[in-house]
Amino acid sequence: MGYATYALRSLVHPLFRRLRLAEEEPTATDSVLGGVVGWALHIAMDSPIYSDIRPLLPLQSNPLYVGYVATLGFLWDTVLVCGLLTYLIHLYRVYRRGDGRW
C-alpha cells in the first residue's frame, strides 16, 4: 500500500494536504515505510482476535490468538480514541499557528 500511495501521490497528496496529514509531497521511502508500519500494526492488532491469521509463518498456528475478550476491545477502543484525539490536537495546532485555512 505504501508503494501504491507513492505511485498515486498526484491523486492522494492533495487529499492528505486537505486533511492536514502532510505538508510536502512524500518520498518513496516515507510511503513504503508507512505501508510497512501500517501492515505490521494491523497484523499485531488482529492476531490476538483472529485464529486464522498466521503471523509467524511458517508456523501453522497462531500462538497470539486469545479470542475476542473485553480487555482487547477496550484496548482497541483506547487506541482509536487516542488516535482521534491526536489528530484533533494536530488540527487545532495547525489552525492556531495560522497555517491552515479551513
N, C-alpha and C positions, 0 to 999 in steps of 0.2 A: 504493500500500500504506500509505503514511503516513496518508492521509485515512481509509482503511478502518480502520486501527488506532485512529485517534481516534474514528471513529464507533462502533466496538465497544469503546470503552475500559471500559465497565462489565463486559465479559466478559474483556478482555485484561489490564487493570490488576492484578487480583488475582493473575494468574499472574506478571506482572512483579515484583510485590511479593514473592511467594513465592520467586522465583529471585534476589531482591535486585538486580534490574536497575533498579528505580525505587522511590523513596520516596513521592513525591507524584504526584497524577494529572497526566498530561501535558497541555500546552496544544495547540491545533490547530497552532500554529507549530512546536512541538517535534516533533510527529508527522509533519507534512509535510516538515520539514527532514530528519528521519531517513529518510523514504522516498526523498527526492531523493538524499541522500548514499549510501544503500544502492544505489539504481539506478545512480548514476554509478560507484561502485566495482565493481559487478557487470559493467557494460559494459567498464570499463577492464581488469579481470582476465580477462574472457572473450575480448576482441578479439584478443589475440595467438595464441590457440589454436583459434579457430573461424573458418573462412573465410567463412561465410555471415552473419556479423554485419556490419552496415553502420553503424559508429559515427559516420561523418562524412557522413551523408545531407545533401544529395542525391548525393554521390559514390557511384557504384555498386560500388565495390570497397572492400576493407578493407586500407588501407596498413599497418595494425598487425599483420597476420597473419604469423606466422613458423612456425606449426605447433607441435605439442607437442614440446618439447625438454626434456631432463633439467633444465636450468637453471631453466626456468619451473616445472617440477614441484617442484623444491627450494624455489623462492620461494613457491609457494602453500602448501607444507607448513610453511615457516617462518612465514608469516602465520598459519596455523591454530594452530600451537603457541604463538606469541606471544599470540594472542587468548585461547586457553585458559588460559595462564599468567596473563595479566592478570585474567581473570575469577576464577581461583582465589585470586590475591592479594587481589582486592577482597573475596571471601567471607571470607577469613582476617581481613582488617582489620575488616570488619563484625562478625564473631564476637568478635574481641579487644576491640573497642570496647564490646561488650555490647549493641549494638542489635539483634542478630539472634538470634532464637530458632529453633532447628532443630526 
